[in-house]
Amino acid sequence: MHAALFPDLIVNGETVPSTAIAAEAQNHTAPKGKPGLAWRKAANAMAVRILLLQEARHRGLTPDPVEIGPGRFETEEEALIRELLDIVVVVDRPSKTAVRAEWSRDPSRFRTPPLWEVSHILITCDPTNAENKAVAFTRAQDLVAQALANPKGFAQLAERYSDCGSKASGGALGQLSPGDSVPEFEAALGTLAEGEITAQPVLTRHGWHLIRLDAVAQGAVLPFDAVAGKIAEAMEKADWACKARAFVDQLVASAEISGAELQAIDERRPS
């Protein structure tokens, strides 16, 4: 991607170096063959960042970086933006009535964690090695076909072909709760009904998995008092995000910006 293909980003007369946009572009995804979309997203993000910094400096704020992790501190720019948003975004704690109304919309959303009983067959590979990954995928696909053709033979397939120690128990992993497995594996569990086998192998950092959901116990619905605090916290965060967006929109509306299309590529806005 060449910066010369894109116009300079200028925010209220301040030119943003193309190197800064290129660095920011690493944080944005784009479809294969369309690197320009990542650049435009990065220009959009940088324009908003510059607007916030300009406003913070206009207000005479002085950066006071705080520790955000063991031995890790904010940069001065991060501190300025945080301090600005602390001033302009004021969020009130929602009333108990509002929190109860949110809970009452669908109490079944608030449950104890589910419990899955799972079996799998693992074909190990290095996901970063394209050839190794492809060879393992072919093996895993063949096993999927066999498992779907004869679901009762899943345990025998696991005992014979799985690269996981669970092969000794026919691939049985026992009971799993959220967080017990890697995200890709857990996401696949959420798509399966009891007794169902994944129609395609599932890739994780360990290799390709064939997964069978043997049983599932959905978590119990939690009473209002048990979840009121978390609901209130989520409502506060949503209110904060809404007000922060509104503040940024005000800055954008009064700014002179070239080289970014904030409204055109802002994914918050409905199409």
N, C-alpha and C positions, 0 to 999 in steps of 0.2 A: 504494500500500500504506500503510495507516494503522496506526501502532504501537498505537493504542488497541484494535485488534481482537485483539491478542495479549497474553497475560499478561506481567507484569514478570518479567524474569530475575533471580533472586536466588540467589547461590551462597554458602553458609555465612554468610548474613546480609548479604552485599554485593550491592547492587542495581546492575545493569549498565544504563547509560543507553540508552534506545531509539535514540538517535542513533548510538551505537557499533554496535548490531546492524544498523541500516539501512545503515551504511557497509560492514560485513562482508558483508551480503547481496549486495552488488555482485559478490562473488567466487564466488558459488554459482549454479549453473544450476537452472532449474526448467521443467517443461513450460509451454507457452503457456496462459495462463488460470489458472495455479496459482502466483501469486507467494508465497502463504503457505508453500509448500514451501521456497523460498529463504530466507525469514525463519527457518523452523524449523532449517534447516541452519546458518544463521548463529548462531542462539542456541546451538546445540549446540557449534559451534566456539568461541564466546565463553566458554561455560561451562568448556570444557577449558582455555582460555587463562587464565581467572581462577583456576582450581584450581592450575595450575602456578605462577602468580605468587604465590598465597597460600602455597604450599608453600616457594617460594624465599625469601620474606620470613620465614616461620616459622623457616627454617634460618639466618636472619641473613646471607644472601648479599648482597654489594654488587655492583651492576652495573659491568662493565668493558667497555664497547662496543669491538668490534674492527672494523677496516676490512673491508668485504665487497665492495668494488669501488673503482675510482679515485675518491677523494674521498667515498665513501659509507660511512657507519658504521651499525652496529646502533643501534636505539633502546635505551633503558635496559631496557624490558620484554623486548625480544628478547634482550638480553644476559643478563638474569636467567634466562630460560627455558633458554637454551643452557647456562649455568653449572650449572643444576640438573640437566639431562639428562646433562651431562658427569660429574656425580657419581654419579647413580643408575643410569645405563645403562653397564654394563661389558661389552665385547665382546672375546672372545678370537679371535685369528687362527686360522682353521680349519686343521686338520692337512693335510698333503699327501695323506694317505690319504682324508680326507673330500672334498678338492677333486677328486681323481682319481675318486672314486665319483660325484660330481656330473657330471663330464665324461663318464664311462662310460655314464650313463643315456641319452644320445643325442648322440654326438660330432658328428652332422650339424648340430647347432644352431650350431656354431662354425665359420664359414666366412670366407673372404676375401669382399669385397663382390661382388655380382653385377654383370654388365655388360649393359645393355639397348641394343638397336638400335631406335630409335623414329622414327616419322613422326607428324605431327599436322597438323590444320587448326585455325587459331585465328580465332574471331570475337570481335574486341575489344569490350569494353563497360566501363562503370563499374559495378562490383558494388554500389556504394552508391546508385546511381540506379535505382530500381525499374522505371521505364518503359524506360530504356535497356537494362537487364538483361533485361527480358522480351522486348523486340523482338529482341535478339541471340540469346536462347534459341530463339525461333521459327525464326530462320535456321539455327541450329546443329542443331536437331532435324530440319529438312528435309534438311540435308546428311548427318546420321546415316542417315536412311532411304535416301538415294541410295547412300551408301557400303556399307551392309549389303546392298542389293539388287545391287550390282555392286562387290565388293571390289577387283577388278583395276583399277577406275577411280579408286581413291583418289588417286593421284598427280595425275591430271587435275583432280579436284575441288580439290585443294590449290593447284595452279597457277592455277586460275581464281578461287577464292573466299577463300583464306586471307589473313589480315591479318598474317601473320608473314613475315619475310624468307626463311624456309625454303621459301616457295612456289616459288622459283626452282629448287629441287631436288626438287619434288614433295612437299614437306612433310617431307623427311628431316632429322632432327636429328642423325644420326650416333649415336655410342655415348655413353651416359650411365651414370654411376655414382651410388650413393646420395649425395645432397647436391647434385647438379648441377642439380636442378630444384626447383620449389616443392613443399611437402609434399603438397598435394592432387593434383598431377600424378603425383608419385612413388607415392602410395598407389594410384592407379588402375593404374599399371604392375604392381603386385603382384597385381592381380586378373585379369590377362590371360594367356592362353596365346599361344604364338608364332603370329603371323598374325592374331590376334583384334583386332577393333575394338570400342571401348567402345560399349555399347548405348545409352548416354545421354551427352549432353554433360557435360563435367567443368568445373566452375567454379573458377577461380583469380583472383588479383588482376588478371591480364592479360585475362580474359574467359573465353569458353566454348571448350573444346578437344574436338575429336574425336581420339582417340589410337589408333594402331595399333602393336602390339608386333611388330616385324619379326623380331627374334631375341633370345634371352636366353642368356647364359652364366652358369650358376650358379657361385658361388665355390667354390673347393676347400676340402675339410674340413681344418681346421688341426690340427696335432699337439698333444698335451697340453701339452708344454713351452711352446708359443707362446701358449697361452691361460690357463695356470694362474694367473697373476697377476690377470687380469681376473675369472676365476671366483671366486677367493678374495675379491676386493674386493666382488663382488656378493653373496657369501654373508655377508660382514661387514655389509653394508648391510641385508640382509634380517633378520639376527639383531638388529641395532640397532633396526630398526623394530618387530620382534616384542616386544622387551624394553621399548621405550618405550610401546607400546600396553598392555602388562601393567601398567606403572607407573601409567599414566593410569587404567586400570580399577580399580586399588587406591584411587586418590584418589576416583574416582567412588563406589565402594562405601561409603566412609566419610564422604561429604559429604551435606549437606542442600541440595538443589537444587530450585527450582521455576521453571517457565517454560521448561524444556528437557526433551526426551525422549531422553536420550542413547542408551539401548538401542534405542528404537523406530526412530530414524532413523539409527543408526550403520550405514553401508553396509559396514563390515568384517564384520559378523556374518552368517552364513548365514541365509537365510529359511526 
